[in-house]
């Protein structure tokens, strides 16, 4: 049984609590949030921008802390699951690793390259597991799209575009998601999902060229990028400037030599393959979302001490590095060579 301490009970922290409640090999041993009223509420209403796995859980029966240091000092668990604002990731993760806990850290890894370097060094120096919540690597439809591409069944990819659009994330505690100094704004917090997917599908690009919408807060709430890859055109776009009635959607388009693949979460079927020869067909994929499958894999890795399926700190640091290069490209209005 893997004993977990969940730190931060916002949208993602409550989502994780709901998932752990469904797992037979995990048990939540402690929770931590600076808001005592959240710790005492006992509910799992997540809010957020996407439907997630939920479960009933009596939080009042779990050890609760309002101070992170007190939590890791007292212990009584194996894993620290960090669902705190991004600017806190590096200090919280390093402290947990140094105290001998395995760590699951939400995305994006950090806000800057120096913090990412601290994380990679700490993870490298530790004998503990450290995974990052780049959930699209575990989302069933993305997994199946990558499998189709890797199989070579329809030849090489010639064009790929990934996108996600959202209403402003006004549900976050203290409105931290809309504060670029704490979240990195949409260009990092939201867009890093597609950056990581592109790296997972195609490896590191040679360059990026981006355009974006710079807000009065100096954050970038919408970004569009062309990535440098030999033999193919790869693009992404997304942000959270959509109207409040829009909600959330994620999409992808892959044009291969002998087929086109279209994914759109606002449609049914979600993903369709259009072969050059033959009838179109829905791409089959499994149940559940990426949040669920990444935590199933993480708990399994902790039990077996096998990190092979985890999104590593190094991989997540690469995604941050590319996203930060895109932000630099917007601000300097030029191509950035990686």
Residue, then its C-alpha position, 0 to 999 in steps of 0.5 A: x500500500x502506497x501512502x500519499x500526502x496530497x499538498x494543495x487542494x484546489x482543482x488538481x489536488x481534489x482531482x488527485x484525491x478522488x483518483x487515489x480513493x479509487x485505487x486499491x494500492x494507494x491510501x491518502x495519509x495526509x493532506x495540506x493546504x494553507x486554507x483551513x476551511x478547505x481542510x475542514x470542508x470534506x468535499x471534492x467539488x473540483x471546479x476546473x476546466x475539464x471533467x475528471x474522475x471524482x469520488x466521495x472521500x471523508x477528508x475529516x478522517x485524514x491528518x490535515x496540515x496548514x504548513x508544508x514543513x510540518x507535514x514533511x517533518x511529521x511524515x507517515x507517508x511514502x509519497x508527496x503529491x504536489x498540486x500547489x501553484x507553479x512558483x512553489x514547485x521547486x522548493x517543495x519538491x526539493x525539500x521532499x526529495x531531500x527528506x526521502x519521499x517520492x514525489x509527484x509534481x504537477x505541471x509545468x515543472x517550474x517557471x524558469x530554467x534555473x528552477x528546472x535545473x535545481x529540480x533535475x539536480x535534486x532528482x538526479x542526486x536522490x534515490x527517490x522517484x520524481x514524476x511530473x504530471x504531463x498528463x497527455x502522455x497518459x491520456x488514452x486518445x493521445x497514447x493511441x495517436x502516438x502509437x499509430x504514428x510510431x507504427x508507420x502504418x500510414x507513413x511519415x507525418x507531414x503536418x501536425x497541429x495541436x491546440x487547446x482553448x479555454x475560458x479564463x481559469x477564474x476558479x483558482x485560489x487567489x486567482x493565481x493562474x491569472x498571475x504570470x509571476x505564479x503560473x507563467x500565464x497560458x503560454x506556459x501553464x496551459x500551452x505546456x501540454x501541447x509543447x510536451x506532446x510535440x516533444x513526445x511525438x517528434x523529439x526536440x525541435x531545432x527552433x521555434x517562432x511564435x506570436x502571442x497576445x501580451x496582456x496588461x499583466x505582461x503575461x501571454x494569454x494566447x500563443x501560436x508557434x511553428x516548430x523547426x523539424x526536418x521533413x514536416x510542418x509542426x504547429x501549435x496554438x492555444x490560450x485562455x482568452x475565450x469567452x466565459x461561455x466557451x468552456x474548454x476544448x483540445x484538438x489535434x490534426x495529423x496529416x500522414x503520407x497515407x492518412x489524416x487523423x483528426x481529434x476534437x474533444x467537442x465531437x463524437x467520435x473524438x478521434x477519426x482516421x481518414x485513410x487514403x485508401x479505405x473508409x474513415x473509422x474512429x480511432x479506438x482508445x481506452x477509458x479514463x483520463x490522463x490524470x487517472x492513468x498517470x497516477x495509476x502508473x505512478x503508484x505502480x512505479x512506487x510499488x515496483x521501484x520502476x520509473x520506466x513509464x514516468x514522465x521524468x523531471x528531465x523530460x518535463x524540463x525540456x518542455x519548459x525550456x521549449x515553452x520559455x523559448x516560445x515566450x522569448x520569441x513572442x517578446x523579441x519578435x524573432x525565431x529562437x534557435x534551440 
